[in-house]
Amino acid sequence: MSRAIPAPKRAKDAAPETGAPLLEVEDLRMHFPIHGGMLRRKVGAVRAVDGVSFQVGAGESFGLVGESGCGKSTTGRLVARLMEPTDGAIRYAGRDITHASRRELAPLRSEIQVVFQDPYSSLNPRHTVGTIITAPMKINGIDPPGGHRKRVQELLERVGLNPEHYNRFPHEFSGGQRQRIGIARALAVEPRLVIADEPVSALDVSIQAQVVNLLKDLQRDLGIAFVFIAHDLAVVRHFCERVAVMYLGKVVEVADRQTLYTNPHHPYTHALLSAVPGEREADGARKPRIRLTGDLPSPADPPSGCRFRTRCPKAQGVCADQEPPLVRLGATPGHEVACHFPAPLEETAAAALAPADRAEADEPAVPVERLEQTA
């Protein structure tokens, strides 16, 4: 049985104002310059993140999902201030850290930690597990009761590893075990916020479940807030309380987990959810399959207006002329959609199928009324 590790002292601290979010991201942008010609002048920019806004409360799990290349990981690195943003604002616990210097960020480094995607390259192969997990504590001047070795062994036991593995090297562990070591390293400095960047994408399915359940237990027991970045919507549904869907550097829909998975209104969200294996309606019927046409546009030259319009089955003239703002949908609290024609899944599925295809579809189109009744 694992030893109980007390919740981080900082995690119990409230934000400056009662009910204020722990993390606020407002109109965040990251444009990577493109240089060309003999003089290597700037000729353009890759708009990796282009106006992202969201909030994360203390102890909350917030998901960022989307296709590869949509800007999820870049957003996570910006939030952790591993990169300098081009524009926008990042506020942590009420403090603006958007352009904070290294010296100003030093006291906050222990409060914002990252669990990286690749468990093989994120651990130094020349160091033992004990050295890897101890390093953040020494850098941040943390001297736990009983010493560093005792604390590391407690953390190893907490993440499901043998405390006697203290002197082993990373190559002696499997991928799932290495990711647990990375999680223990993040926990060593008692963070309030963890950026989990695709923490299970490189693992086998059975190991994925173990790591996600471990993160869920840690969130519950230690009160840590998570920004969980993933492209697997099934994993996000299990772990996150609120979810934001990103496409080509922008958030196109954000809602609580129940609303997003049962009553999505953006065509891109519909396509993502319809691709989840085994995803079904409340009555057991299989959800309509939506197949997107065309390739993902280049973030160096995004389409005018709505960026999704080149692949959207419902696109009209206004979609090319005007960029849809992210606005609240109806009376649903916290449900925001960036679309000129937001609608339930069935309308998008019907628009995506030609008449001949619709007759051959595996499942008939689901009446809109049913979704409204179950929402």
Steps between C-alpha positions, in 0.01 A plus 500: 500500500633842402579755764279806524676816390351819639343745257730782394475791736476745212209308347287597799562869445216682334548726200521869585123542469241252619391286206767647270659249257848368565598546134367755251605498135374790289544542122829307511704499179820334387624586148823339383673719239583363155822634350593485134731642238871564513461752780276266700233763540165421657257402222216358708407326823364166615200583717526201732280659768283787383266641761437228762309582820397275790500476878591219741382494861701370795484120506322484163589276206475687170549324166641634172419273204540513123692363205879492487626845409207692648716677761419300815857426608618851414222639720614278786861613466390863496294453817803342671707791369743270324448733202453875466155581354461739210194665651217449747495454876573218747397555861586249769334540841413857405857588397587593141786273390470560124841662463646434844878469512685185606560651842132588541394151388744316729268495806216368282688221326424257781129582480464437124637167382491307171458130427645453153368285217796272439601301810817382323659835411377696803720308747879535503637149429824576689326572831335265744134533592599644836711772339229585245227549761729668754629763254185721498495505880864611519455764231200647683661477844254242635635300793223253598482343848705181507714604206478477123538123479202438727287746304596341166415152628161626623432652159600179320262304718227760442521458123500121519872420480728312737685738739808281453520619139669813632841402361384365164546671162219592255595227247402239760133606486215461254329797335218508752743481791709782353191719475429429866852617579429821306183549703691444825756759390220753442346424842833538681466881520134495610346680198163669485471467121624219275513525120459142378606505134370182335612298806363167374521523118828306485374217722309178439124515554510295821778718641314816395213410730735446793675836453174693451351341812817591690470865391135501600585367846773762541265778401242384753745438785736796453267765356718563195359681196574343159517629146469165322607509135392209281355397166323193642151617595424177685787567741400864541142402578619281785735755654388858430216701651502764226627470143609748232521391136778664295531529123787670319608712796155599626243368749181416309293356784527476879258342746477273800560132429134394504389777265785460253458125462121489491405830334791640292415775251814567296546293180863431584408367845241279330767354272740433788235330713372289211852362453522365857478118480189362666348843566122460522185689579324471837267232362788291365470601135825572320570867438500621137848489344627829360798483264680826442623575148819681410821550693568711805590850373843641573520718813731723296213582263168428676171544312315829528199523730434171674811284485297181488289606200721323242406163655158582642192341337285796611722787380331796329610837365504673836748242628763629256430867571470510879686319774247365752564613859497256791162578659272339755249258352143563617435461870759230562754631757858473385417364153668720238520438124682682219270425206257698283266201481529298824272198500463151653694206360215373282487812285874489433482127421213559257691780325813284474318221312391525138149354435644179356744462788228565756298203370805274541603627844537244775258688722212729396523866593387552859207742542602831654215474750659200669821688574307792642307267729812329632717811533 
